[in-house]
Amino acid sequence: MLVSAETVERMALVNYTQQNRDAQLAGRLVTKGPEYERLKRIAARLQGQVTTFRDDAAKWNWQLALIDAPVINATCAPGGKITFYTGLLRQLKLNDDEVAMVMGHEIAHALREHGRERVSRAVAQNTLTTAALTAAPSTEAQVQAAGAVAHYLFMLPNSRQNESEADAMGLELAARAGYKPDAAPAVWRKMAALGHGKRTPGSQATGSEPPEFASTHPSHQTRIAELTAMLPKVMPLYQAASANKPAKAAKGK
């Protein structure tokens, strides 16, 4: 980790603020209504469980943005800045449990600092300079630097290891919050049925996915199989949460 968590969170916040400002100017930032309120409710339940994985996450300034765009995507920036797109909710027709699995997965990336890993790797490879990361606040240089950081946070795919780790942690997080674990493989069955992999904002569907060996993401079927295999470990957490009882840690965490 060559870049501090504070630096990455600061850059992520600049980008997040710009993203929301642009969406607002375009009339696409949703700040009320059934879809937004549903996401807000689910986010609150998930956030209530983050200290299971790291205590300091309870002090993050958690925020939620819903953007009205036909994009199948969701993210959680370092520091707890969640973004969902209406395309994900509507095209996949996600129920609350499925939304929680997607959101839990994205929150897990932030909890495990996978984005910070990629930014640090970029600095190590000299594709991102430390000078850019220390750009003066409220300057055009900082906005440009934040855009560069966002490229490494969101545009580049995660490694298979990081994706699998976020799957496992996100599943446990959602189960602890009282969401049905079998919704996780259900989400990816829906993704497979649509022929979509996870896409970044503005990208187009191809109607298919690359072979697993040609992608850093697990294939849909591999992902479904791995998530299904995890269900027995997290089901007791879901049952305990549903019964409003303290949950024990999942085995193999």
Disulfide bonds with the S-S distance in Angstrom:
none
